[in-house]
């Protein structure tokens, strides 16, 4: 078994290495949209359609 100070040093180095290699993260505030009463929730594909452009 390793002495406690060696185990602590290994943990410290692993944490240091993890901090150096982590990508920074930013949490974006996402608004919560509650649909009005009596209406179905809107689907993402409701506005999709076909557009024909004749050149």
N, CA, C and O atoms as CSV, one atom per row, in Angstrom:
chain,resi,resn,atom,element,x,y,z
A,1,UNK,N,N,0.831,-1.175,0.000
A,1,UNK,CA,C,0.000,0.000,0.000
A,1,UNK,C,C,0.882,1.247,0.000
A,1,UNK,O,O,1.938,1.277,0.631
A,2,UNK,N,N,0.430,2.269,-0.716
A,2,UNK,CA,C,1.187,3.516,-0.801
A,2,UNK,C,C,0.916,4.389,0.414
A,2,UNK,O,O,-0.167,4.348,0.998
A,3,UNK,N,N,1.905,5.171,0.780
A,3,UNK,CA,C,1.688,6.106,1.897
A,3,UNK,C,C,0.660,7.181,1.497
A,3,UNK,O,O,0.521,7.511,0.319
A,4,UNK,N,N,-0.044,7.710,2.482
A,4,UNK,CA,C,-1.111,8.680,2.189
A,4,UNK,C,C,-0.634,9.925,1.421
A,4,UNK,O,O,-1.378,10.443,0.589
A,5,UNK,N,N,0.578,10.410,1.680
A,5,UNK,CA,C,1.024,11.617,0.985
A,5,UNK,C,C,1.241,11.354,-0.507
A,5,UNK,O,O,1.061,12.263,-1.318
A,6,UNK,N,N,1.617,10.154,-0.878
A,6,UNK,CA,C,1.787,9.814,-2.297
A,6,UNK,C,C,0.419,9.715,-2.976
A,6,UNK,O,O,0.251,10.188,-4.099
A,7,UNK,N,N,-0.545,9.109,-2.309
A,7,UNK,CA,C,-1.905,9.006,-2.853
A,7,UNK,C,C,-2.475,10.408,-3.063
A,7,UNK,O,O,-3.088,10.679,-4.095
A,8,UNK,N,N,-2.277,11.297,-2.093
A,8,UNK,CA,C,-2.780,12.675,-2.201
A,8,UNK,C,C,-2.095,13.410,-3.357
A,8,UNK,O,O,-2.748,14.172,-4.070
A,9,UNK,N,N,-0.818,13.197,-3.548
A,9,UNK,CA,C,-0.096,13.836,-4.654
A,9,UNK,C,C,-0.602,13.333,-6.010
A,9,UNK,O,O,-0.735,14.114,-6.952
A,10,UNK,N,N,-0.878,12.057,-6.105
A,10,UNK,CA,C,-1.431,11.487,-7.345
A,10,UNK,C,C,-2.788,12.111,-7.634
A,10,UNK,O,O,-3.057,12.491,-8.774
A,11,UNK,N,N,-3.645,12.225,-6.631
A,11,UNK,CA,C,-4.964,12.850,-6.814
A,11,UNK,C,C,-4.827,14.306,-7.248
A,11,UNK,O,O,-5.533,14.762,-8.148
A,12,UNK,N,N,-3.920,15.029,-6.607
A,12,UNK,CA,C,-3.710,16.435,-6.945
A,12,UNK,C,C,-3.271,16.586,-8.404
A,12,UNK,O,O,-3.776,17.455,-9.115
A,13,UNK,N,N,-2.349,15.757,-8.845
A,13,UNK,CA,C,-1.870,15.824,-10.227
A,13,UNK,C,C,-2.963,15.441,-11.226
A,13,UNK,O,O,-3.085,16.058,-12.285
A,14,UNK,N,N,-3.750,14.427,-10.888
A,14,UNK,CA,C,-4.855,14.037,-11.777
A,14,UNK,C,C,-5.869,15.168,-11.905
A,14,UNK,O,O,-6.341,15.453,-13.006
A,15,UNK,N,N,-6.208,15.813,-10.795
A,15,UNK,CA,C,-7.150,16.943,-10.838
A,15,UNK,C,C,-6.590,18.102,-11.653
A,15,UNK,O,O,-7.317,18.733,-12.420
A,16,UNK,N,N,-5.319,18.377,-11.491
A,16,UNK,CA,C,-4.661,19.446,-12.235
A,16,UNK,C,C,-4.684,19.157,-13.737
A,16,UNK,O,O,-4.973,20.035,-14.550
A,17,UNK,N,N,-4.379,17.926,-14.080
A,17,UNK,CA,C,-4.376,17.525,-15.486
A,17,UNK,C,C,-5.790,17.595,-16.063
A,17,UNK,O,O,-5.971,18.033,-17.199
A,18,UNK,N,N,-6.778,17.176,-15.307
A,18,UNK,CA,C,-8.172,17.219,-15.748
A,18,UNK,C,C,-8.608,18.661,-16.013
A,18,UNK,O,O,-9.286,18.933,-17.003
A,19,UNK,N,N,-8.218,19.586,-15.127
A,19,UNK,CA,C,-8.568,20.993,-15.297
A,19,UNK,C,C,-7.935,21.583,-16.558
A,19,UNK,O,O,-8.559,22.396,-17.240
A,20,UNK,N,N,-6.711,21.184,-16.872
A,20,UNK,CA,C,-6.036,21.702,-18.056
A,20,UNK,C,C,-6.678,21.218,-19.343
A,20,UNK,O,O,-6.689,21.944,-20.337
A,21,UNK,N,N,-7.208,20.016,-19.341
A,21,UNK,CA,C,-7.738,19.414,-20.564
A,21,UNK,C,C,-9.241,19.577,-20.739
A,21,UNK,O,O,-9.772,19.225,-21.792
A,22,UNK,N,N,-9.931,20.094,-19.750
A,22,UNK,CA,C,-11.377,20.282,-19.864
A,22,UNK,C,C,-11.679,21.460,-20.773
A,22,UNK,O,O,-10.964,22.462,-20.769
A,23,UNK,N,N,-12.732,21.333,-21.541
A,23,UNK,CA,C,-13.198,22.435,-22.372
A,23,UNK,C,C,-14.087,23.331,-21.516
A,23,UNK,O,O,-14.906,22.834,-20.744
A,24,UNK,N,N,-13.933,24.647,-21.647
A,24,UNK,CA,C,-14.824,25.529,-20.878
A,24,UNK,C,C,-16.259,25.395,-21.381
A,24,UNK,O,O,-16.498,25.221,-22.576
A,25,UNK,N,N,-17.188,25.478,-20.471
A,25,UNK,CA,C,-18.597,25.349,-20.822
A,25,UNK,C,C,-19.353,26.579,-20.354
A,25,UNK,O,O,-19.084,27.139,-19.291
A,26,UNK,N,N,-20.299,26.977,-21.177
A,26,UNK,CA,C,-21.135,28.112,-20.847
A,26,UNK,C,C,-22.579,27.683,-20.968
A,26,UNK,O,O,-22.996,27.185,-22.014
A,27,UNK,N,N,-23.344,27.869,-19.913
A,27,UNK,CA,C,-24.753,27.504,-19.960
A,27,UNK,C,C,-25.562,28.700,-20.447
A,27,UNK,O,O,-25.473,29.796,-19.893
A,28,UNK,N,N,-26.346,28.473,-21.483
A,28,UNK,CA,C,-27.172,29.536,-22.027
A,28,UNK,C,C,-28.551,29.502,-21.393
A,28,UNK,O,O,-29.134,28.431,-21.228
A,29,UNK,N,N,-29.076,30.665,-21.036
A,29,UNK,CA,C,-30.426,30.679,-20.468
A,29,UNK,C,C,-31.443,30.379,-21.570
A,29,UNK,O,O,-31.505,31.095,-22.569
A,30,UNK,N,N,-32.220,29.349,-21.396
A,30,UNK,CA,C,-33.227,28.955,-22.373
A,30,UNK,C,C,-34.591,29.275,-21.781
A,30,UNK,O,O,-34.961,28.745,-20.734
A,31,UNK,N,N,-35.343,30.150,-22.460
A,31,UNK,CA,C,-36.656,30.506,-21.912
A,31,UNK,C,C,-37.616,29.321,-21.984
A,31,UNK,O,O,-37.605,28.560,-22.952
A,32,UNK,N,N,-38.421,29.175,-20.982
A,32,UNK,CA,C,-39.418,28.107,-20.953
A,32,UNK,C,C,-40.694,28.671,-21.566
A,32,UNK,O,O,-41.264,29.639,-21.062
A,33,UNK,N,N,-41.134,28.053,-22.660
A,33,UNK,CA,C,-42.313,28.530,-23.368
A,33,UNK,C,C,-43.480,27.619,-23.031
A,33,UNK,O,O,-43.443,26.419,-23.303
A,34,UNK,N,N,-44.507,28.192,-22.442
A,34,UNK,CA,C,-45.705,27.431,-22.096
A,34,UNK,C,C,-46.783,27.813,-23.101
A,34,UNK,O,O,-47.134,28.989,-23.208
A,35,UNK,N,N,-47.324,26.825,-23.854
A,35,UNK,CA,C,-48.353,27.156,-24.840
A,35,UNK,C,C,-49.627,27.637,-24.149
A,35,UNK,O,O,-49.946,27.204,-23.042
A,36,UNK,N,N,-50.367,28.555,-24.829
A,36,UNK,CA,C,-51.619,29.043,-24.235
A,36,UNK,C,C,-52.621,27.902,-24.049
A,36,UNK,O,O,-52.564,26.888,-24.744
A,37,UNK,N,N,-53.529,28.086,-23.108
A,37,UNK,CA,C,-54.541,27.070,-22.823
A,37,UNK,C,C,-55.419,26.827,-24.050
A,37,UNK,O,O,-55.787,27.772,-24.748
A,38,UNK,N,N,-55.748,25.579,-24.311
A,38,UNK,CA,C,-56.667,25.227,-25.383
A,38,UNK,C,C,-56.002,25.063,-26.744
A,38,UNK,O,O,-56.678,24.694,-27.704
A,39,UNK,N,N,-54.725,25.318,-26.858
A,39,UNK,CA,C,-54.035,25.131,-28.128
A,39,UNK,C,C,-53.060,23.980,-28.011
A,39,UNK,O,O,-52.501,23.722,-26.945
A,40,UNK,N,N,-52.866,23.288,-29.131
A,40,UNK,CA,C,-51.884,22.215,-29.149
A,40,UNK,C,C,-50.494,22.826,-29.196
A,40,UNK,O,O,-50.306,23.901,-29.766
A,41,UNK,N,N,-49.534,22.160,-28.610
A,41,UNK,CA,C,-48.172,22.683,-28.705
A,41,UNK,C,C,-47.718,22.675,-30.173
A,41,UNK,O,O,-48.013,21.745,-30.924
A,42,UNK,N,N,-47.014,23.702,-30.550
A,42,UNK,CA,C,-46.559,23.842,-31.926
A,42,UNK,C,C,-45.386,22.904,-32.198
A,42,UNK,O,O,-44.476,22.780,-31.378
A,43,UNK,N,N,-45.416,22.261,-33.331
A,43,UNK,CA,C,-44.326,21.371,-33.719
A,43,UNK,C,C,-43.328,22.145,-34.563
A,43,UNK,O,O,-43.679,23.143,-35.193
A,44,UNK,N,N,-42.091,21.685,-34.573
A,44,UNK,CA,C,-41.043,22.360,-35.342
A,44,UNK,C,C,-41.298,22.309,-36.846
A,44,UNK,O,O,-40.906,23.224,-37.570
A,45,UNK,N,N,-41.945,21.257,-37.318
A,45,UNK,CA,C,-42.113,21.093,-38.760
A,45,UNK,C,C,-43.404,21.740,-39.287
A,45,UNK,O,O,-43.750,21.523,-40.448
A,46,UNK,N,N,-44.119,22.519,-38.482
A,46,UNK,CA,C,-45.349,23.167,-38.940
A,46,UNK,C,C,-45.084,24.194,-40.045
A,46,UNK,O,O,-45.901,24.336,-40.954
A,47,UNK,N,N,-43.974,24.903,-39.984
A,47,UNK,CA,C,-43.685,25.946,-40.959
A,47,UNK,C,C,-42.955,25.427,-42.198
A,47,UNK,O,O,-42.670,26.207,-43.107
A,48,UNK,N,N,-42.658,24.184,-42.253
A,48,UNK,CA,C,-41.918,23.653,-43.390
A,48,UNK,C,C,-42.852,23.429,-44.564
A,48,UNK,O,O,-44.025,23.096,-44.393
A,49,UNK,N,N,-42.327,23.613,-45.727
A,49,UNK,CA,C,-43.123,23.404,-46.928
A,49,UNK,C,C,-42.217,23.355,-48.134
A,49,UNK,O,O,-40.996,23.254,-48.011
A,50,UNK,N,N,-42.828,23.428,-49.298
A,50,UNK,CA,C,-42.084,23.371,-50.544
A,50,UNK,C,C,-42.177,24.732,-51.216
A,50,UNK,O,O,-43.265,25.293,-51.350
A,51,UNK,N,N,-41.045,25.257,-51.633
A,51,UNK,CA,C,-41.008,26.504,-52.370
A,51,UNK,C,C,-40.383,26.213,-53.730
A,51,UNK,O,O,-39.283,25.668,-53.816
A,52,UNK,N,N,-41.095,26.582,-54.787
A,52,UNK,CA,C,-40.598,26.361,-56.138
A,52,UNK,C,C,-40.214,27.725,-56.708
A,52,UNK,O,O,-41.040,28.636,-56.762
A,53,UNK,N,N,-38.984,27.855,-57.122
A,53,UNK,CA,C,-38.499,29.087,-57.721
A,53,UNK,C,C,-38.234,28.799,-59.191
A,53,UNK,O,O,-37.377,27.982,-59.526
A,54,UNK,N,N,-38.969,29.471,-60.062
A,54,UNK,CA,C,-38.833,29.277,-61.505
A,54,UNK,C,C,-37.923,30.370,-62.043
A,54,UNK,O,O,-38.250,31.554,-61.965
A,55,UNK,N,N,-36.786,29.973,-62.587
A,55,UNK,CA,C,-35.838,30.963,-63.120
A,55,UNK,C,C,-36.000,31.114,-64.603
A,55,UNK,O,O,-35.287,31.903,-65.224
